Amino acid sequence: MDTSLVALILVILTALAFDFTNGFHDTGNAMATSIATGALRPKVAVILSAVLNLVGAFLSVEVALTVTNAVIKIQDKTGAPKAEYLANGGQALLLIVLAGLCGGVVWNLLTWLLGLPSSSSHALFGGLIGAAIAGLGVSGVNWAGDGTKLDGVVGKVILPALMSPVIAGCVAALGTWLIYRITEGVAERYKESGFRWGQIGSASLVSLAHGTNDAQKTMGVITLALLASGHWTDTTNIPLWVKFACALAIALGTYLGGWRIIRTLGKGLVEISSPQGMAAESSSAVTILASSHLGFALSTTHVATGSILGTGIGKRGAEVRWGVAGRMAVAWLTTLPAAGLVGAVMWWIGHTLGGTLGMIAVFAILAALAGYMYLHSRRAPIDHNNVNDEWEGTPTEAPVPAGVNH
């Protein structure tokens, strides 16, 4: 088997692994508040979110082929790989993409292990930036576009990361304040039950938007790899099997829940009620949809987190755990450089060993790191049984059926 085919297979597998981590990493953006308030039972919530992610993944592929253009310079405007990266079956481009994906997967798994919501999109972009700098130099990164509009790393990644949680938080704070003002004379039990129904609709809308936006990134990466290796030539369409594979990967990841991050978003930031939950989800949906219409790339994680914090600010007397929010902010600031460092190291390892050996070594290291973090997570498992335990930093261990050993 020649090196370019091995590289293509490893890129596809790693891209689907990233899509899978994206699914379980971002489930909490839509469903954490609905789970925390009891609007939906935990397993029902993740099943609903998985179905809507699956549907959303088929709704749009408009920017899939050019999504990596936002941060690195390996494609032309049509999405086709530049000619200089097509030698030897596109091995140079495939190594950059493989290393970049590794950066995204490792950061997603590490932040999941720590229960810290962070942007999967920024993790992917950070990994690609690091790999591109290592392989092509600083000039290989699209830092600010051509200057005619907000573009590149600054316009598509950094500015939205700073602005989106603030905007979503302000919208959610105002919405929460209005809700409590309007329903001031309504009995608490009627208020809670009524807004729980509203939460189901608003959470569903966020899940659908997430599937539509995030699955495109993986579709684009896989199609780029197919173009580079000569296994696909159409720069206006995505292969049908790629759409299905990416949709299923993100839906499966969503179904498995990402309980550690759901717990942080649902219980760790604010003790949330149903009116707050609906305000947070509605704010997230409005902000995401408005940004998509205006052409801004926002992180659903940043938007959802800002919205939840905003509901704490908007409700009189609510407790906001700013220490937890601070740790999340540190993770956000660290995402690009940390994922970039992993991407650069992986590219260096693959390039140094060279050929098939280098590609396999990179994939093997990724598999070993993923296995270690999964095994480490089993020391204090979080699942649908204990995700809503009272917040004390670490939940009680999930109950184990009689006769089952750890």
ZATILUM-312391 format. One line per 4 residues: number of its first residue (from 1); for each residue x, y, z of N, C-alpha, C. Coordinates in steps of 0.1 Angstrom, whole numbers. Example, Ala and Ser with C-alpha at 12.3 -4.5 7.8 and 13.67 -1.06 7.14 Angstrom:
<pts>
1) 132 -57 78 123 -45 78 132 -33 78  128 -22 71 137 -11 71 129 0 79
</pts>
This chain:
<pts>
1) 9 -12 0 0 0 0 9 12 0  7 22 -9 16 33 -10 12 43 1  22 52 3 21 62 14 9 71 13  6 76 1 -5 85 0 -18 79 3
5) -20 66 0 -32 59 4 -33 57 19  -22 53 25 -22 52 39 -25 65 46  -19 76 41 -22 89 47 -36 93 45  -42 90 34 -56 93 31 -65 86 41
9) -63 73 43 -71 65 52 -70 70 67  -57 73 71 -55 78 84 -62 92 86  -61 100 76 -68 114 77 -83 112 78  -89 103 71 -103 100 72 -107 95 85
13) -100 86 91 -103 80 104 -101 91 115  -91 99 114 -88 109 124 -99 120 123  -103 124 111 -113 134 109 -126 129 115  -130 116 113 -142 111 119 -141 110 134
17) -129 107 139 -127 108 154 -129 122 159  -124 132 152 -126 146 156 -141 149 156  -148 145 145 -162 147 144 -170 141 156  -166 129 160 -171 122 171 -169 130 184
21) -157 134 186 -154 142 199 -161 155 198  -163 161 186 -171 173 185 -185 171 190  -191 160 186 -205 156 190 -206 156 205  -198 148 212 -200 146 226 -195 158 234
25) -185 166 228 -180 177 235 -190 189 235  -198 190 225 -207 201 223 -222 198 226  -225 186 231 -239 183 234 -244 192 245  -236 196 254 -240 204 265 -244 218 261
29) -239 223 250 -243 236 245 -258 237 243  -264 226 238 -279 226 236 -287 221 247  -282 211 254 -290 203 263 -287 204 278  -276 210 282 -272 211 296 -283 217 304
33) -288 229 300 -298 235 309 -311 228 309  -315 221 298 -328 213 298 -326 201 308  -314 195 308 -312 184 318 -312 189 332  -305 201 334 -304 206 348 -317 210 354
37) -326 215 346 -339 220 351 -350 208 351  -346 197 345 -356 186 345 -366 187 333  -364 196 324 -372 197 312 -372 184 304  -360 178 304 -358 166 297 -350 156 305
41) -353 143 305 -345 134 312 -331 133 305  -320 130 312 -307 131 305 -306 122 292  -311 110 293 -309 101 281 -318 106 270  -330 110 273 -339 116 263 -333 128 256
45) -327 136 264 -321 149 259 -310 146 249  -301 136 252 -290 133 243 -295 126 230  -305 118 232 -311 111 220 -317 122 210  -325 131 216 -331 142 208 -320 150 201
49) -309 153 209 -299 162 203 -291 154 192  -289 141 194 -282 133 184 -290 132 171  -303 130 172 -312 130 160 -311 143 153  -312 154 160 -312 167 154 -299 171 148
53) -288 166 154 -274 168 149 -273 160 135  -279 148 135 -279 140 123 -286 147 112  -298 152 115 -306 159 105 -299 172 100  -294 180 110 -287 192 107 -275 191 98
57) -268 179 99 -256 177 91 -259 176 76  -272 173 73 -275 172 59 -282 185 53  -284 194 62 -291 206 57 -283 216 49  -270 216 52 -261 226 44 -247 221 43
61) -241 223 32 -227 220 30 -221 232 22  -227 244 24 -224 255 16 -209 259 17  -203 259 29 -189 264 31 -180 252 35  -184 240 33 -176 228 37 -163 228 30
65) -163 230 17 -150 228 10 -140 240 12  -145 251 18 -135 262 20 -133 265 34  -138 257 43 -137 260 58 -123 262 63  -113 254 57 -100 255 62 -93 267 56
69) -99 273 45 -93 285 40 -93 297 50  -101 296 60 -102 306 70 -89 308 77  -81 297 79 -69 298 87 -56 295 81  -56 286 70 -43 282 64 -44 283 49
73) -33 285 43 -32 287 29 -27 275 21  -36 265 20 -33 253 12 -43 251 1  -53 259 0 -63 258 -10 -65 271 -18  -71 270 -30 -75 282 -37 -89 285 -33
77) -95 295 -39 -108 300 -35 -119 290 -38  -117 280 -47 -127 270 -50 -127 259 -40  -117 258 -32 -115 247 -23 -106 236 -28  -101 237 -40 -91 228 -45 -77 230 -39
81) -70 219 -36 -56 221 -31 -48 229 -41  -39 237 -36 -29 244 -45 -20 234 -51  -16 237 -63 -8 227 -71 5 223 -65  11 232 -57 24 228 -51 23 218 -40
85) 11 215 -36 9 205 -25 4 192 -30  4 190 -43 -2 178 -49 9 167 -53  21 170 -51 32 160 -55 31 148 -46  34 136 -51 34 124 -44 21 121 -38
89) 10 123 -45 -3 120 -40 -8 129 -29  -2 141 -29 -6 151 -19 -1 148 -5  10 141 -4 15 137 10 18 149 19  23 160 13 26 171 22 14 177 28
93) 4 179 20 -9 184 24 -16 175 34  -16 162 31 -22 152 40 -15 152 54  -2 153 54 5 153 67 0 165 76  -1 177 69 -5 189 76 -19 187 82
97) -28 182 74 -42 180 78 -42 169 89  -35 158 88 -35 148 98 -30 154 111  -19 161 111 -13 167 123 -23 177 129  -29 185 121 -39 195 126 -51 188 133
101) -56 178 127 -67 170 133 -63 164 146  -51 159 147 -46 154 160 -46 165 171  -42 177 167 -43 188 177 -57 190 182  -66 190 173 -80 192 176 -86 181 185
105) -83 168 182 -88 157 190 -82 157 204  -69 159 205 -62 159 218 -68 169 227  -70 182 222 -75 192 230 -90 190 234  -98 185 225 -111 181 228 -112 171 239
109) -104 161 239 -104 150 249 -99 155 262  -88 164 262 -83 169 275 -93 178 282  -99 187 274 -109 196 281 -122 188 285  -125 178 277 -136 169 282 -133 162 295
113) -121 157 296 -116 150 308 -117 159 320  -114 172 318 -114 182 329 -128 188 331  -137 184 322 -151 190 323 -152 205 319  -143 209 310 -142 223 306 -148 225 292
117) -159 232 291 -164 235 277 -154 244 270  -150 239 258 -142 248 249 -146 245 235  -142 254 226 -146 253 212 -139 242 204  -147 233 199 -141 223 190 -136 229 177
121) -143 239 172 -139 246 160 -125 252 162  -123 259 173 -111 266 176 -100 256 178  -103 244 184 -93 233 186 -88 228 172  -98 226 163 -94 222 149 -85 233 143
125) -90 245 143 -82 256 137 -69 258 143  -68 257 156 -55 258 163 -45 247 158  -50 234 158 -42 223 153 -37 225 139  -46 230 130 -42 233 116 -32 244 115
129) -34 254 123 -24 266 123 -10 261 128  -10 253 139 3 248 143 10 239 133  2 230 127 8 221 117 13 229 105  5 240 101 9 248 89 21 256 92
133) 23 261 104 35 269 107 47 259 107  45 247 113 56 238 113 60 233 99  50 231 90 53 226 77 56 236 66  49 248 68 50 258 57 57 272 62
137) 58 273 75 63 286 80 51 295 83  54 306 89 44 316 94 36 321 82  42 322 70 34 326 58 24 317 54  24 304 59 14 294 55 0 296 62
141) 0 306 71 -12 309 79 -19 321 73  -32 320 72 -40 332 67 -44 340 80  -35 350 83 -37 357 95 -48 367 95  -49 375 84 -60 385 84 -66 387 70
145) -65 377 61 -71 378 48 -64 388 39  -71 394 30 -65 404 20 -68 418 25  -74 420 36 -77 433 42 -90 440 37  -97 433 28 -110 439 23 -122 436 32
149) -120 427 41 -131 423 51 -125 416 63  -133 414 73 -128 406 84 -127 392 80  -114 387 81 -111 374 75 -99 368 83  -96 356 79 -84 350 85 -85 347 100
153) -74 344 106 -74 340 120 -80 351 129  -76 363 126 -81 375 134 -96 377 132  -101 377 120 -115 380 117 -124 368 120  -120 356 117 -128 344 117 -127 337 131
157) -117 339 138 -114 331 150 -113 340 163  -104 349 163 -101 356 175 -112 366 179  -115 375 169 -126 385 172 -139 378 176  -144 368 169 -157 362 173 -155 355 187
161) -144 350 190 -142 344 203 -143 354 214  -139 366 212 -139 377 222 -154 382 223  -160 384 211 -173 391 211 -185 382 214  -185 369 210 -197 361 210 -202 358 224
165) -193 355 234 -199 353 248 -205 365 254  -199 377 251 -204 389 256 -218 393 250  -219 391 237 -231 394 230 -242 385 235  -239 372 235 -249 362 239 -253 364 254
169) -243 368 262 -246 370 276 -255 382 279  -253 392 271 -261 404 272 -276 401 268  -277 394 257 -290 390 252 -298 381 262  -290 372 268 -296 363 278 -300 370 291
173) -291 379 295 -294 387 307 -307 395 306  -308 402 294 -320 410 291 -332 401 290  -331 390 284 -342 381 282 -347 375 296  -337 372 304 -340 366 317 -348 377 326
177) -342 389 325 -348 400 333 -363 403 329  -365 402 315 -378 405 310 -388 393 314  -383 381 313 -391 370 317 -396 371 331  -387 374 340 -391 374 354 -400 386 357
181) -398 397 350 -407 409 351 -421 406 346  -422 399 335 -435 397 329 -443 386 337  -435 376 342 -442 365 349 -442 367 365  -440 380 369 -438 382 383 -450 377 392
185) -462 378 386 -474 374 394 -478 359 392  -471 352 384 -474 338 381 -468 329 392  -476 319 396 -471 310 406 -459 302 401  -450 299 410 -437 293 406 -439 280 399
189) -448 272 404 -450 258 397 -455 259 383  -464 269 380 -468 271 366 -457 277 358  -449 286 364 -438 292 357 -428 281 352  -425 272 362 -415 262 359 -420 252 348
193) -432 247 350 -437 237 340 -439 243 326  -444 256 325 -446 262 312 -433 264 305  -422 269 312 -410 272 305 -402 259 302  -405 248 309 -398 236 305 -402 231 291
197) -415 233 287 -419 230 274 -412 239 264  -410 252 267 -403 261 259 -389 257 257  -383 252 268 -369 248 267 -367 237 257  -376 228 256 -374 217 246 -373 222 232
201) -382 232 229 -381 238 215 -368 245 213  -364 254 222 -352 262 220 -340 253 220  -339 243 229 -328 234 229 -327 226 216  -338 223 210 -338 215 197 -333 224 186
205) -336 237 186 -331 246 176 -316 247 177  -311 248 189 -296 249 190 -289 236 185  -295 224 188 -289 212 183 -289 211 168  -300 216 162 -301 215 147 -291 225 141
209) -289 237 147 -279 246 142 -265 241 144  -263 234 155 -249 228 157 -246 217 147  -255 208 144 -253 198 134 -250 204 120  -258 215 117 -256 221 104 -242 228 103
213) -238 234 113 -225 242 113 -213 233 114  -213 224 124 -200 218 128 -197 206 119  -207 198 114 -204 187 106 -197 191 93  -200 203 88 -194 208 76 -179 208 77
217) -173 211 88 -159 212 90 -152 199 87  -158 188 92 -152 175 89 -154 171 75  -166 173 70 -169 170 56 -158 177 47  -155 190 50 -146 197 42 -132 192 42
221) -128 188 55 -114 182 56 -113 169 49  -123 160 50 -122 147 43 -122 149 28  -130 158 23 -131 161 8 -118 167 3  -112 176 11 -99 182 8 -89 171 6
225) -89 161 16 -79 150 15 -81 141 3  -94 139 -1 -97 131 -13 -93 139 -25  -94 152 -26 -90 160 -37 -75 159 -38  -68 161 -27 -53 161 -27 -47 147 -32
229) -54 136 -28 -49 123 -32 -54 119 -46  -62 127 -52 -67 123 -65 -79 114 -65  -86 112 -54 -97 103 -53 -110 110 -55  -110 123 -57 -122 131 -59 -118 143 -67
233) -126 148 -76 -122 159 -85 -132 171 -85  -144 169 -79 -154 179 -80 -153 188 -68  -150 201 -71 -148 211 -60 -161 218 -57  -172 213 -62 -185 220 -59 -195 210 -51
237) -190 198 -49 -199 188 -42 -191 180 -32  -198 175 -22 -192 166 -12 -197 152 -16  -188 142 -15 -192 128 -18 -203 124 -8  -213 117 -13 -225 113 -5 -220 105 7
241) -211 96 6 -206 87 17 -199 96 27  -193 107 24 -187 116 33 -197 123 42  -208 127 35 -219 133 43 -225 124 53  -227 111 49 -233 101 58 -224 98 69
245) -211 96 66 -201 93 76 -200 104 87  -199 116 82 -197 127 92 -210 129 100  -221 128 93 -234 130 101 -235 119 112  -232 107 108 -233 96 118 -223 97 129
249) -211 102 126 -200 103 136 -204 114 146  -209 126 142 -213 136 151 -225 132 159  -234 125 153 -246 121 160 -243 110 170  -234 101 167 -230 91 177 -223 97 189
253) -214 107 186 -208 114 197 -218 121 206  -227 128 199 -238 135 207 -246 125 215  -249 114 210 -257 104 218 -250 99 230  -236 98 229 -229 93 241 -228 104 252
257) -231 116 249 -235 126 259 -225 136 263  -212 132 265 -203 142 270 -207 147 284  -210 138 292 -217 141 305 -208 151 314  -195 150 313 -187 158 321 -189 173 318
261) -190 176 305 -192 190 301 -207 194 303  -216 185 301 -230 188 304 -231 192 319  -224 185 328 -225 188 342 -220 202 345  -209 205 339 -203 219 342 -212 230 337
265) -218 228 325 -226 239 320 -240 239 327  -245 228 331 -258 227 337 -258 230 352  -247 226 359 -247 228 373 -236 237 378  -225 238 371 -213 244 376 -213 260 375
269) -220 265 366 -220 280 364 -230 287 372  -243 283 371 -254 289 377 -264 278 381  -270 280 393 -281 271 396 -293 276 388  -297 268 378 -305 274 368 -320 269 369
273) -329 278 366 -343 274 366 -348 274 352  -361 269 350 -366 267 336 -367 280 328  -372 291 335 -372 304 327 -358 308 323  -348 306 332 -334 309 328 -329 300 317
277) -333 287 317 -328 278 307 -334 282 293  -347 285 293 -352 289 280 -346 302 275  -343 312 284 -337 324 280 -323 321 274  -315 312 281 -302 309 276 -302 302 263
281) -311 292 261 -311 285 248 -316 294 237  -326 302 240 -331 311 229 -321 321 225  -313 327 235 -302 336 232 -292 329 224  -288 317 227 -278 310 219 -283 308 205
285) -296 303 203 -301 301 190 -301 314 182  -306 325 188 -307 338 180 -293 342 176  -284 341 186 -270 346 183 -263 338 172  -265 325 172 -259 316 162 -265 318 148
289) -278 319 148 -285 321 135 -282 334 129  -282 345 138 -279 358 133 -265 359 127  -256 353 134 -242 353 130 -240 346 117  -247 334 115 -246 327 103 -252 335 91
293) -263 342 93 -268 351 83 -259 362 79  -252 367 89 -242 378 86 -229 373 82  -226 360 82 -214 355 77 -203 354 87  -206 355 100 -196 354 111 -196 340 116
297) -183 335 119 -182 322 124 -180 323 139  -191 318 146 -191 319 161 -189 305 167  -183 304 178 -182 291 185 -195 289 193  -202 277 191 -214 274 198 -211 273 213
301) -199 268 217 -196 267 231 -195 281 237  -188 290 231 -187 304 237 -200 310 238  -209 308 228 -222 314 228 -230 309 239  -231 295 240 -239 288 251 -234 292 265
305) -221 293 267 -216 296 280 -219 310 283  -217 320 274 -221 334 276 -235 335 280  -244 327 273 -258 328 275 -262 323 290  -256 312 294 -259 307 307 -254 317 318
309) -242 323 316 -237 333 326 -247 345 326  -252 349 314 -261 360 313 -274 358 321  -279 345 321 -291 343 329 -289 345 344  -276 342 348 -273 344 362 -273 359 366
313) -268 366 356 -267 381 358 -281 387 358  -290 382 349 -303 387 347 -313 384 358  -311 373 365 -320 369 376 -315 375 389  -324 383 396 -320 389 408 -317 378 419
317) -306 380 425 -302 370 436 -296 357 432  -294 355 419 -288 343 414 -274 342 417  -269 330 420 -255 328 423 -247 324 410  -237 332 407 -229 329 395 -215 324 400
321) -211 313 396 -198 307 401 -187 313 392  -182 324 395 -172 331 386 -158 323 386  -156 315 397 -143 307 396 -143 297 385  -155 290 384 -157 280 373 -156 287 359
325) -163 299 358 -162 307 346 -148 311 343  -140 314 353 -126 318 351 -118 307 345  -120 295 350 -112 283 345 -116 281 331  -129 282 327 -133 281 314 -127 291 304
329) -126 303 309 -120 314 301 -105 311 298  -98 306 309 -84 302 307 -83 291 296  -92 281 296 -92 271 286 -95 277 272  -104 286 271 -106 293 258 -94 300 253
333) -87 307 262 -75 314 257 -64 305 254  -64 293 259 -53 283 257 -56 275 245  -68 274 240 -72 265 230 -63 266 217  -62 278 211 -54 279 199 -40 275 201
337) -32 281 211 -18 278 212 -16 263 216  -25 258 225 -23 244 229 -25 234 218  -36 235 211 -39 227 199 -29 229 189  -24 241 187 -14 244 177 -1 237 180
341) 3 237 193 15 230 197 15 215 194  3 209 197 2 195 194 3 193 179  -4 201 171 -4 200 157 10 201 151  18 211 157 32 212 152 41 201 156
345) 39 196 168 47 184 173 44 172 164  31 170 162 27 158 154 33 159 139  32 171 134 38 173 120 53 170 121  60 175 131 74 172 132 78 158 133
349) 70 150 141 72 136 142 70 129 129  58 132 122 55 126 109 66 129 99  70 142 98 80 146 88 94 140 91  97 139 104 111 134 107 112 119 104
353) 101 111 107 102 97 104 99 95 90  91 103 84 89 102 69 80 91 64  74 93 53 66 83 46 55 76 55  53 63 52 42 56 58 45 55 73
357) 58 53 77 61 51 91 57 64 99  60 75 93 57 88 100 42 89 102  34 87 92 20 88 93 14 78 104  19 66 103 14 56 113 18 60 127
361) 30 65 129 35 69 142 26 80 148  22 90 139 14 101 144 0 95 148  -6 86 141 -19 81 144 -18 72 157  -7 65 158 -5 56 170 -4 65 183
365) 3 76 182 5 84 193 -9 90 197  -17 94 187 -30 100 190 -39 89 197  -38 77 192 -46 66 198 -42 63 212  -29 64 215 -24 61 229 -28 72 238
369) -27 85 234 -32 96 242 -47 95 245  -55 92 235 -69 91 236 -73 80 246  -66 68 245 -68 57 254 -65 60 268  -54 67 270 -50 71 284 -60 80 290
373) -65 90 282 -75 100 288 -88 93 291  -92 84 282 -104 76 285 -103 68 298  -92 61 299 -91 52 311 -90 61 324  -83 73 323 -83 82 334 -97 87 338
377) -105 89 328 -119 94 331 -127 84 339  -124 71 338 -132 61 345 -129 60 360  -119 68 365 -117 68 379 -128 76 386  -134 85 380 -145 93 386 -156 95 375
381) -163 84 371 -172 85 359 -184 94 362  -188 101 351 -200 109 352 -209 104 340  -221 101 343 -230 97 333 -244 102 336  -255 97 330 -268 102 331 -273 100 346
385) -267 91 353 -271 88 367 -267 99 377  -256 105 375 -251 115 385 -248 129 379  -252 131 366 -249 144 360 -256 156 367  -267 153 374 -274 164 380 -272 164 396
389) -262 157 400 -258 158 415 -255 173 418  -258 176 431 -254 190 436 -240 193 433  -237 205 429 -224 209 425 -215 211 437  -204 202 437 -194 203 447 -180 201 441
393) -179 205 428 -167 203 421 -166 189 414  -168 178 422 -168 165 417 -180 158 422  -188 151 413 -200 145 416 -197 132 424  -208 126 430 -206 113 436 -205 103 425
397) -199 92 428 -197 82 417 -210 75 413  -212 73 401 -224 67 396 -226 53 402  -239 50 406 -241 37 412 -238 25 403  -233 15 409 -229 3 401 -239 -9 405
401) -245 -15 395 -254 -26 398 -248 -37 406  -256 -43 415 -251 -54 423 -244 -65 415  -233 -70 419 -226 -81 413 -217 -76 402  -216 -63 399 -207 -58 389 -195 -52 396
405) -183 -56 392 -171 -51 398 -165 -40 390  -158 -30 396 -152 -19 389 -140 -25 381
</pts>
